[in-house]
Amino acid sequence: MPIHESGQMYLETIYILSRRNPHVRAIDVGEQLGYSKPSVSRAMALLKKGGYVTVAEDGGITLTESGLQVAQTMYTRHTVLSQMLMKLGVDEKTATEDACRIEHVISEKSFAAMQRHLDRNTGK
């Protein structure tokens, strides 16, 4: 089941929140993204149906293996794209906002080239 941009955003947010606190709830995701409770509930139901998350009886949200894979991919893209834009002289706020949009549409080939370029220039 292909996942759309909004689903990718939710998964990335769950991943980021879970790095700070292993017990992530829908309310935490909604607060982070600025979305309403009904919007988050609907998204969680779709992500659960797609096999990207599990939701415990106490409301705890956990990424499945496929959800974690998507979330880590989006997080890596976001991080690399933000760094690349800042190295080009873009301020951090703009770079982060632009990276958030670009990360969903950039091809694997273009992203890999950008990551290689950034790695070469940072000594990784």
C-alpha positions, 0 to 999 in steps of 0.5 A: 500500500503506497503511503502519501505525503501526509502519512509520511509526515505522521510517521516521521513525527512519530519517529522523532517523538519516540526518540525523545519518549518511547510512549507516543500518543495521538495527542503528542502527534497532534500537538507536534504537527498542529493538527486536530484530534479528529484528523490525527485519529483518522490518520492513525486509523489509516496508518494502522490499516496500512500496517505502518503503526500499532496502537495499544489499548492505552493509546501508545503508538508504535511504528511497525517495521515498515512504518519505521523504514518509511519514518527513518527514510523521511527523517534522513531525507529531511536532515540531509536536505536541510544541511545541504540547503544551509551549506548553500547559505539558506537560513535554518528556518527556511532550509528546514521548511523547504526540506520538509516539502522537498523530502516527499517529492525528490527521486531516490537518484537525486537524493542519493547524489545530494547525499554523496555530495554532502558526505564528500564535503563533510568528510563522511 
